[in-house]
Amino acid sequence: MNSFAEINDKIIESTIEIFTGMVMMEISVAGEPLETMGPLKQSITGMVGLAGTHKGVLAVHFPKQVALDVTSSFLGMEVTEINDDVQDAIGEIANMLGGNLKTILSDRGKDIHLSLPSTIFGDEYAFSSQADVDQIILPFQAPAGMFYVELELEH
């Protein structure tokens, strides 16, 4: 986990900055980083892939109600179901976080390219990639509940 220790604080700072400035929502760190996460239930995940010097994925996992509240605040309109607006908003949050992560890693001379954001959602699904990755899962508290920012980088 040493490779993450130095960027954890920057990812946390970046997440809070995006939520405060773009989503118009106050959030806070909700405890220590997690090493694993069980199946996601009634959730939506936004993600961007990383390629170049570092390969991996940055994902943001939101339970359904948190995703609806985040999207409503982000778009300035009430959203009551997972629809295209929610998928776009959650994908855009992942994209902004990915852009900030690219800057964090590129500040050290890293060459990184981001994929277009994508989303997955469902009643229950697992999120995992190859076994040989460094992984960190940061828990955050939003007014409607917890959400998680996950970063996986290949060794």
Secondary structure, 3 states (H helix, E strand, C coil): CHHHHHHHHHHHHHHHHHHHHHHCCCCEECCCCECCCCCEEEEEEEEEEEEECCCEEEEEEEEHHHHHHHHHHHHCCCCCCCCHHHHHHHHHHHHHHHHHHHHHHHCCCCCEEECCCEEEEEEEECCCCCCCEEEEEEEEEECCEEEEEEEEEEC
